[in-house]
Amino acid sequence: MAKKSMLAREVKRKKLTDQFASTRTELRRRVQDPSLPDEERWLAMMTLQQLPRDSSRSRQRNRCAMTGRPRGYFRHFGLGRNALREVVMRGEAPGVVKASW
């Protein structure tokens, strides 16, 4: 089980990302628009840099929904490898079978 502080930090990052998503998208569009004057693009870049770091989507870490483990994460299931193995062995993951040949 991951530390409670790490899980809380991820929840905070998720909340900030959702809060600033539209603002970041609009500012990024302005920075990349070559038709705008340089001063306006520069101002958009400075405003983008003033936003909280944790509001960026790339700062989030994929974590297992059951254990909070950050490594060995399977996106399709939202679980880490250890938790996924337990779920599959109980037969709770549809369409997944143990390999044997």
Solvent accessible surface area in square Angstrom, and as a share of the most:
residue,aa,sasa,rsa
1,M,161,0.72
2,A,19,0.15
3,K,140,0.59
4,K,150,0.64
5,S,60,0.38
6,M,59,0.26
7,L,44,0.22
8,A,60,0.47
9,R,107,0.39
10,E,23,0.10
11,V,104,0.60
12,K,111,0.47
13,R,37,0.14
14,K,109,0.46
15,K,131,0.56
16,L,26,0.13
17,T,14,0.08
18,D,89,0.46
19,Q,113,0.50
20,F,39,0.16
21,A,48,0.37
22,S,88,0.56
23,T,56,0.33
24,R,32,0.12
25,T,81,0.47
26,E,63,0.28
27,L,11,0.05
28,R,105,0.38
29,R,131,0.48
30,R,84,0.31
31,V,33,0.19
32,Q,126,0.56
33,D,34,0.18
34,P,111,0.70
35,S,97,0.62
36,L,43,0.21
37,P,73,0.46
38,D,107,0.55
39,E,132,0.59
40,E,70,0.31
41,R,74,0.27
42,W,145,0.51
43,L,118,0.59
44,A,2,0.02
45,M,64,0.29
46,M,61,0.27
47,T,56,0.32
48,L,33,0.16
49,Q,118,0.52
50,Q,146,0.65
51,L,27,0.14
52,P,53,0.33
53,R,185,0.67
54,D,25,0.13
55,S,1,0.01
56,S,26,0.17
57,R,151,0.55
58,S,103,0.66
59,R,100,0.36
60,Q,36,0.16
61,R,120,0.44
62,N,67,0.34
63,R,41,0.15
64,C,5,0.03
65,A,89,0.69
66,M,92,0.41
67,T,45,0.26
68,G,3,0.03
69,R,79,0.29
70,P,45,0.28
71,R,168,0.61
72,G,33,0.32
73,Y,63,0.24
74,F,96,0.40
75,R,199,0.73
76,H,164,0.73
77,F,73,0.30
78,G,17,0.16
79,L,19,0.10
80,G,1,0.01
81,R,125,0.46
82,N,67,0.34
83,A,3,0.02
84,L,20,0.10
85,R,158,0.58
86,E,92,0.41
87,V,16,0.09
88,V,27,0.16
89,M,99,0.44
90,R,133,0.49
91,G,62,0.60
92,E,105,0.47
93,A,10,0.08
94,P,126,0.79
95,G,85,0.82
96,V,56,0.32
97,V,131,0.75
98,K,151,0.64
99,A,73,0.57
100,S,103,0.66
101,W,270,0.95
